[in-house]
């Protein structure tokens, strides 16, 4: 199955957005006073899990977009 260029571009942009958004989000959560109280709090751990899952999903979506753009470049038989 091939994905069109427009959809592939959107997927790549979503992957780039994940690289911008989630590290910054984690940095902000790390600095939040609610994150630490004699160790990591549930607030921090839940947001850490959210960040990891979303970052991994964003990378996978971006990778699919790159594969789609590469496939759109090659001539179809």
trRosetta pair geometry for C-beta under 8 A, 3 or more apart (Angstrom, degrees):
i j d omega theta_ij theta_ji phi_ij phi_ji
2 68 7.0 121 -170 -143 61 75
2 71 5.0 -156 -126 131 95 128
2 72 6.5 130 -178 -76 116 69
2 76 7.7 -82 -26 -91 160 117
3 7 4.9 -110 176 88 104 120
3 8 5.0 131 107 -62 113 91
3 11 7.5 16 140 -3 158 143
3 64 7.4 72 -6 156 157 93
3 65 7.7 -92 96 -117 149 48
3 68 3.5 -40 62 -133 117 129
3 71 7.2 91 35 64 73 127
3 72 7.4 -72 81 -51 62 110
4 7 4.9 87 60 15 84 101
4 8 6.7 -150 95 -6 40 93
4 68 7.6 3 57 174 24 121
4 72 6.9 77 -159 -100 30 133
5 8 5.6 -60 -143 41 29 113
5 9 6.1 33 158 -23 66 106
5 68 7.8 170 -101 137 32 100
5 69 6.7 71 -129 -114 70 72
5 72 5.0 155 -72 166 81 166
6 9 5.8 -54 -149 32 27 111
6 10 6.6 27 152 -17 61 104
7 10 5.6 -53 -152 35 34 113
7 11 6.5 35 151 -20 66 104
7 65 7.8 -144 129 -116 62 84
7 68 6.7 -86 95 162 90 160
8 11 5.6 -54 -150 35 33 112
8 12 6.4 33 153 -18 66 104
8 64 7.9 -134 -126 126 73 68
8 65 4.7 131 -169 -157 60 68
8 66 7.7 151 -175 -49 103 12
8 67 8.0 -135 -134 73 114 51
8 68 3.2 -155 -102 102 114 120
8 69 4.5 165 145 -54 139 72
8 72 6.3 -137 6 -10 156 136
9 12 5.7 -53 -148 36 33 111
9 13 6.3 33 153 -18 65 106
9 65 6.9 141 -68 -167 8 117
9 69 7.0 91 -67 -82 63 114
10 13 5.7 -55 -146 39 31 112
10 14 6.4 36 152 -22 64 104
10 65 7.1 -147 74 -114 47 128
11 14 5.6 -50 -150 33 32 114
11 15 6.7 35 150 -19 63 102
11 61 5.3 -138 -160 164 89 82
11 62 6.4 168 147 -104 77 31
11 64 5.5 -84 172 87 149 91
11 65 2.8 -176 94 -71 103 109
11 68 6.5 85 44 26 141 138
12 15 5.6 -52 -154 34 35 113
12 16 6.5 35 149 -17 66 102
12 62 5.5 74 -130 -147 43 74
12 65 3.7 -154 -47 124 68 138
12 66 6.0 103 -97 -59 106 67
12 69 6.7 11 -44 -26 137 134
13 16 5.6 -50 -147 36 36 112
13 17 6.3 43 150 -23 65 103
13 65 7.7 -150 11 -165 55 168
14 17 5.4 -50 -147 34 33 116
14 18 6.6 40 151 -24 63 100
14 58 6.4 -141 142 -142 83 81
14 61 5.2 -49 100 120 125 132
14 62 6.4 -150 83 -70 74 76
14 65 7.2 151 41 -36 95 145
15 18 5.6 -48 -154 28 34 115
15 19 6.9 33 149 -17 63 101
15 58 5.5 139 -123 163 49 77
15 59 6.2 82 -143 -115 101 30
15 61 5.6 -167 -67 88 86 80
15 62 1.6 66 -93 -78 157 121
15 63 7.0 136 -105 -20 149 50
15 65 6.2 -144 -6 32 124 129
15 66 7.8 -38 29 -27 163 99
16 19 5.7 -54 -156 34 38 112
16 20 6.6 31 148 -15 67 105
16 62 6.7 130 -29 -115 54 130
17 20 5.7 -59 -151 39 35 109
17 21 5.7 22 159 -13 72 116
17 58 7.1 -125 79 -148 76 128
18 21 6.0 -59 -129 44 27 103
18 22 5.6 5 -175 -4 67 118
18 54 6.8 -166 -136 144 105 83
18 55 5.8 141 172 -128 110 51
18 57 7.7 -162 -115 82 148 68
18 58 2.4 121 -88 163 162 158
18 59 6.6 -126 101 -45 147 57
18 61 7.6 126 -24 52 142 112
18 62 6.8 -122 32 -32 124 124
19 22 7.4 -41 -105 38 15 95
19 23 7.1 7 -175 -2 48 114
19 58 7.3 -165 -34 128 59 132
20 23 7.7 -93 -173 39 13 96
20 24 6.8 -4 159 -4 54 124
21 24 6.2 -86 -163 44 24 107
21 25 6.0 23 157 -24 70 113
22 25 5.3 -48 -139 34 35 116
22 26 6.3 36 161 -19 66 102
22 51 5.2 135 -165 -156 101 83
22 54 5.7 178 -96 98 130 108
22 55 4.3 -168 118 -78 165 97
22 58 6.9 -166 -15 17 136 150
23 26 5.8 -54 -148 37 32 110
23 27 6.4 37 152 -22 65 104
23 55 7.8 85 -49 -107 67 131
24 27 5.6 -51 -148 34 33 115
24 28 6.5 31 153 -16 64 105
25 28 5.8 -59 -152 38 30 109
25 29 6.3 27 153 -17 66 107
25 47 7.7 -141 150 178 103 108
25 51 5.9 -173 96 -105 115 110
26 29 5.6 -53 -142 39 33 109
26 30 6.1 42 154 -26 65 104
26 47 7.7 160 -109 137 61 100
26 48 7.1 71 -127 -112 101 64
26 51 4.8 91 -73 -151 102 162
27 30 5.7 -51 -149 31 28 117
27 31 6.7 17 156 -10 61 109
28 31 6.0 -62 -149 41 31 105
28 32 6.6 48 149 -43 64 98
29 32 5.4 -39 -152 8 37 121
29 35 5.8 119 160 -84 71 134
29 44 6.3 138 156 -127 106 70
29 47 4.6 -164 -139 123 153 145
29 48 7.3 -165 113 -61 145 66
29 51 7.3 -133 22 -45 148 137
30 35 6.2 -158 -137 127 23 172
30 44 7.6 76 -100 -138 45 113
31 35 7.6 81 57 21 16 141
32 35 4.7 104 72 -20 88 106
32 43 7.6 -105 104 130 132 128
32 44 7.7 -178 66 -86 108 88
33 36 7.5 -86 -163 46 36 81
34 41 6.3 -99 158 62 64 152
34 43 4.7 -40 138 95 108 166
34 44 7.5 176 113 -47 72 81
35 40 6.8 -38 170 -139 76 68
35 41 5.9 -165 -166 32 25 103
35 43 6.0 -115 -94 95 49 105
35 44 3.7 87 -150 -78 82 115
35 47 7.7 -74 -105 48 103 132
36 39 7.1 -170 -149 96 71 13
36 40 6.6 -43 -102 -99 64 39
36 41 6.6 -136 -75 -13 14 96
36 44 6.9 51 -56 -43 57 150
37 41 5.3 54 20 -69 101 112
40 44 4.6 -117 -162 80 90 134
40 45 5.6 100 142 -54 122 91
40 48 7.8 -15 -163 -15 140 143
41 44 5.1 102 54 7 71 97
41 45 7.1 -139 99 -2 38 90
42 45 5.6 -57 -141 41 35 109
42 46 6.0 35 161 -20 69 106
43 46 6.3 -59 -148 35 21 106
43 47 6.5 10 158 -7 59 113
44 47 6.0 -67 -149 45 29 104
44 48 6.0 34 154 -25 68 108
45 48 5.5 -50 -143 34 31 115
45 49 6.5 33 156 -18 63 102
46 49 5.8 -53 -152 35 31 110
46 50 6.4 33 149 -19 63 106
47 50 5.3 -48 -144 37 37 116
47 51 6.2 42 154 -23 66 104
48 51 5.7 -54 -148 35 30 113
48 52 6.4 28 155 -18 65 106
49 52 5.9 -54 -145 36 31 109
49 53 6.2 24 160 -13 66 109
50 53 6.2 -60 -145 40 25 105
50 54 6.0 17 161 -12 63 116
51 54 6.1 -63 -142 43 24 106
51 55 5.9 23 161 -20 64 113
52 55 5.9 -58 -143 37 24 109
52 56 6.3 21 160 -15 63 109
53 56 6.0 -58 -148 39 27 108
53 57 6.2 25 155 -16 64 110
54 57 5.7 -54 -143 40 31 111
54 58 6.1 34 155 -22 65 107
55 58 5.7 -52 -146 36 29 113
55 59 6.5 31 154 -19 62 104
56 59 5.7 -53 -150 35 31 112
56 60 6.5 31 152 -18 64 105
57 60 5.7 -55 -148 37 33 111
57 61 6.3 32 154 -18 66 106
58 61 5.7 -54 -144 38 31 110
58 62 6.2 32 156 -18 64 107
59 62 5.7 -55 -146 39 30 112
59 63 6.2 34 154 -22 64 106
60 63 5.6 -52 -147 34 30 114
60 64 6.6 33 152 -19 63 102
61 64 5.7 -51 -152 33 33 112
61 65 6.6 36 149 -19 63 103
62 65 5.5 -53 -153 34 35 115
62 66 6.5 36 151 -19 67 101
63 66 5.7 -50 -149 34 34 112
63 67 6.4 35 151 -17 65 104
64 67 5.6 -53 -148 39 33 112
64 68 6.2 37 151 -22 65 106
65 68 5.5 -53 -147 35 32 114
65 69 6.4 31 155 -18 65 102
66 69 5.8 -52 -148 36 32 109
66 70 6.4 32 153 -17 64 106
67 70 5.7 -55 -148 38 31 112
67 71 6.2 30 154 -18 66 107
68 71 5.7 -55 -144 38 30 109
68 72 6.3 31 155 -21 64 107
69 72 5.7 -54 -145 35 31 112
69 73 6.6 37 153 -25 62 104
70 73 5.7 -55 -156 28 33 115
70 74 7.0 26 153 -18 65 103
71 74 6.1 -55 -151 31 36 106
